Amino acid sequence: MLGDSLCFHGPDARLRTDDSRMFPNVMARRLEELTGNPAEALVVARSGWNTRDLWELVTKDVALQERELPRADVVVLHGVGADALPVGVPTWAKDLIPRVPDAGMRKRLRRLYADHHGRLVRLTGGRMRMVPRSVTLDLWPRLVDMVRFYSDGAVVVACGCPPTSGLLHGRIDPHSAAGTADIRRMAADKHAPFVDPQDLCDVSAYNPDGIHWDYESHVRVGNALAAAACRALAPAPN
């Protein structure tokens, strides 16, 4: 499972990656039931990861390339939802904050970002995405190719962009549906099974931050991913 904080954050707090309520582990249990074979979820994820970060991970992390991916039968590309989050300032500008040399200035900039970013998103109508659409369209298909290369042909399951009502992102969601449509189309082009979280995640029951899912959404997404993976793993009819 290559993803973001949704892989390890519940409706109340951050949890262990092996917590049985998180959707990667729901998926593994359901796969065991469907296939009759043991399944274990390996989660490689970080808060805020997006397609750019997953591209860097898969192309540069030697341990993932040489040890983890070759062991995988199924790889879920989940960390694309953050691509479609609306932002009030370009992502590259936010990413420069940790590189500001003065500690006091870094702290002030982080506070300004946290206090005012949602307002900026609303003022701009959320026109900007965390990752520009052109970048997602360029990197995502290549990411599928790289995962297949290093895993020696593992099943790649694509997941679209979940709906959001994130406070930090202005409580608006102008891009997730269109972003999901993009992933659906690219997944079809790559013959990758696809799961649409738009109808599986209940925004009204999310964590108060408006981003992290309730446990019922984790169950629905995990089961849907398992079903998609199982169909792809099934032997072709004679």
Phi, psi and omega in degrees: 000115176254117188201206183233200187293344176299339180286343184219013181238122179268193181287346183247323187193172173291141182234171174292149180294341179264011178298130187295343182274347182281144190300328176300323181280329171300316179300314182298316179298317181293324177297320176301316180296319185284325186257340185077009179246150178296145180220141179226137180266125170254120183255121172243104189205158176209149180303131175081000180299144180224189184299323177301314182293320179293324176298314179295320179300307187290329183270346186234342183275105186293323179297319177294316182296317191260339183245311189276309182298321179297340179273350189274137169267331180224135175235122178264124174266097184254333188282054177243348182299324181293337178307320189268003178293136177286140179231153180263344175226152179303143182300325181298327180291317177298320183291345177281342185303313180297344182265359175293124189292330183276124185297319180296320178294320177302316181297318180294320180293320177297319180294317178299317180298312182296321185282330192240352186296317180301321178294320178297321179299314180294320181296326180267001182070015179065029184297323181277142172261158176302318173240123179305143183304321181299326180289316177301314181296330179281314190276326189298312179297324178291328177296318176301315180299317182292320178298316179296322180296308184285337180266001182059045172089025176299154173294126176256121179255128181263141176236134180283192184268120179290154174293156183215158170220044189296128178301317181295341182247030169079008182058027176236159186218071185277350191238344191293322181294315178293322177297322177295319178298322177297314181295320178301314182294316181292324177297319178297319179298327181266005181055043178251132176301148188230140175239129182260110181279356184301321181260000182261341186251129183262100183302326183294342182252009181296168164308149179304342178288349177080007183240315189271141194279157166285165185293329178296322176295321177301318180295314182297315181292317180300316179294321179294319178296320179297317180297318179296316179297318182298319178298321180287331180280340183297139179296144179295141179294147179289000000 
